């Protein structure tokens, strides 16, 4: 099971950005990146630490099954919401972000 951790103060904004993809061109494993909605981080997540070590060191962490997928992808700067959460969980997470990370909603981006 994948586990992710970042502190609320590491969340810069809720926005759309490029997520995923990899550089396994010309193989059946190639996946193009796509624009998805997610929480954009100030500090990128690191790989190889446990969530517990990330909490102790106060660094964002991606661990577990997501590790292989993320290492193959070009993302460590966001927590994607599109396609990973059902609508109720997505809304609960956004509600929590408004409470614990109000800076997330102070940045308005024009698309």
N, C-alpha and C positions, 0 to 999 in steps of 0.2 A: 504494500500500500504506500502511496506517495504521501509525504508529509512536507509541508512548507511552513516557514515562519518568517515573519518580518514584524518589526514594531510599527505601531500606528504612525509614529513620527517619520517613518521612512516612506510613507505614501505621499507622493507629490500631487497626484491628480487622478481623476477618473476620466479616461480619454480612450480614443482608438489609436492603436499603434500596430506596427508590424510584429507578428508573433509566429514563432515556429519556423518551419522550413529547415532544410539542411543543405549541405554541399555535396551530397552523394549523387552528383550529376551522372546521367547515363547509366543508372542502375535502377532496379525496381524499388529501391528504398528511398529514392528522391521524393521529397515533399516540398512544394513551394510555400513560401511564407504567405500569410494573409493578414489583413487588417481586422483586428478584433477589439472589442471593448474590454478594458481592464484597468486595474490600479497600477499606475506607473510609479516606479521606485526612484528615490534619490540615489540610493546606494544599491548596486546590483547584488543579487543573491549569489552565494558561494556554494560550491559543491563539495561533497566529501565529509562535511561535518554532520554530526547528529543534531537534531533539533535542540536537544538539551545543551550541547556545546554552543550552538548558535545563541541560545538564550543567555548562557553564562558570558559569552564574549560580546553579546549585543550586536550580532551580525545577522543579516537575512540568510536563510538556508533553504535549499531544495534538496530533498533526500528521498530515497526509496525508488520505486519503479520509475518515477519521473526523472531520476538521475540520468538513465541511459537516453531517454527521449530528449532531455534538455541538452545533454552533451552533444547529441547529434544535431540539435537545433541551434539557432542563433538567438536564444532568449535567456536572459537572466534579469532583465530590467522591469519585468511586470508580472502581475498576477492576473492572468486572463479570466474573464467572466463568461464571455460568449462560448457556448458549446460545452461548458464544463459543469455548470450549475443549473438546477431547475429554477424556474422564475421565482418561486417563493424563497428559496435559499439566497438567490441573487439579491432580491429586495431586502432580506434581513441583513445581509452583509453590507449593502449600501446604507441602510439605516444605522448600523453600528459604526460605519465609517463617518457618517455625519455627526455622530455623538463623540467618537474617540479621535477622529482625524479631520476636524473641520477645515483644515488647510486644503484638503482634497477638493473642496467645492468652491474655493476662493479663486481658483484659476479658471478663466473662461477661454476656451479655444474656439476659434472660428475654423470651420472645415470647408 
